[in-house]
Amino acid sequence: MPGRGVQAACPIQVNYGNPRRNNDVTSGVRRLAKWFGKARAGQREGGETGFAAEVARLNASRVAGESGRLRDLFDYLVARGPDAPSASQADIAHAVFGQAATEGDDATVRVYVHRLRKRLEDFYATDAQGRADQRLSIPAGAYALRSAAQVVDGAPEPGRRAYRWMAPIALGCTLALVAAFVLGRVLAGPTAPPANALWQPFIDSDRPIMVVVGDYYMFGEINGFHPDQSRLIRDFRIDSPTDLARAQEEEPDRYEAAEDVGLTYLPLSSAYALRAIMPVLTQNGHRVGLMAASELTAATARDYNIVYVGLVSGMGLLEDVTFSGSTIKVGETYDEFTDGKTGKRYASEEARRVASPVYYRDYGYFARFREPGGALVAVIAGNRDTGLRGLAPMLAGGHLPAQVSRLAQGSGGLEGLYQITGQQGADLSEKLLAVHPRR
């Protein structure tokens, strides 16, 4: 589970778009396939001529320079042509750099390919001439020049086939999240527990509620020669496509094969938490939306009251908003809390013990407050999965502990900590450690 410096698990894709019926998608794909079949014939006729013209234009602009190894690399890829298969590192090392053929990884080749790819991207970023479909690039995971039309319409480069296995995982995990959300709506009504004092202000408010779920960015590492060895990676220094692009520029050796694949994932405990909380929030037909924390903006708080559900490490923008006015602080890692009033420190034990049958302690944080713009905010967050799974049903129930209920009935904010005892991912018991008023 996520935490600073800890490997993430269970990738779950978050797809937010308009639902479409399968038959609409199928017929649309057929129409596109038919159109592409007609278009390809025409593209082949002028493809080589357009490629040569675009190469001449790039040379006139000295994109790869007039001489040197970068120009040699460009000329080598040009000579292979737009339809040639991707070259290997060994081919380029021998032909361009005069190095002996090797089957091992060649950092020199990767660095120069990255530089040439960046030169092409920088040129086209400010170029207002030429045809967009003839622009040349070096696709990630390949060592070949391709036109924009080929990248959109052509067969996948080596390495891109590795994405096929992501689809069923992404679909299955998305359905799990959607099922939890829909189940919450279905259960709302006579069978839903009455809203306790923590949630009643949300039900009474005229504002709709936006449920924000903590998510995590993932990118792919593409192996152009062994697609089956491609993988998804969660790097805690990289939280967006922008971060990935910056890392590729600063550390080309490390991130040369990395590519944005449009994936974020959710901890499975988020689905359990939504199942408990959604029936309460949707009572009396109250409008409730759902979004990922990575999509949250300041404008959201202008139009909605916000309920965060997830791990502390996935809060994104809400982390600063929440803990800037809190006496409970996140420790040196996301596995720790410190109670500023008592000085006590609480560290999750889940990461070290979840695989064994021993008991361990995890922690959950909750809060309700108004942010400066007037939005009502609630936070239900665990250090790790066990904390979130145990915390959400407790706070969604019809009866809160007396100390929590007393503060929740007031007009001010409140926050608190729970200890959740777990065993191999199951939450077994809960203990209220602290509850404080907050501004």
SULNORWO-V600167 format. One record per run of one state. SS is the DSSP state (~ for helix, > for strand, _ for the rest). FROM is the first residue (numbers start at 1). LEN is the number of residues. If there is no record, write none. Layout:
SS	FROM	LEN
SS	FROM	LEN
This chain:
_	1	2
>	3	1
_	4	2
>	6	1
_	7	15
~	22	39
_	61	8
~	69	12
_	81	8
~	89	7
_	96	11
~	107	20
_	127	5
~	132	3
_	135	1
>	136	2
_	138	8
>	146	2
~	148	6
_	154	6
~	160	28
_	188	9
~	197	8
_	205	3
>	208	6
_	214	2
>	216	6
_	222	5
~	227	3
_	230	1
>	231	3
_	234	7
~	241	10
_	251	1
~	252	4
_	256	2
>	258	8
_	266	3
~	269	13
_	282	1
~	283	3
_	286	2
>	288	5
~	293	3
_	296	2
~	298	6
>	304	8
~	312	3
_	315	2
~	317	7
_	324	4
>	328	3
_	331	5
>	336	4
_	340	5
>	345	3
_	348	2
~	350	4
_	354	6
>	360	11
_	371	5
>	376	7
_	383	2
~	385	12
_	397	5
~	402	7
_	409	4
>	413	11
_	424	2
>	426	13
_	439	1
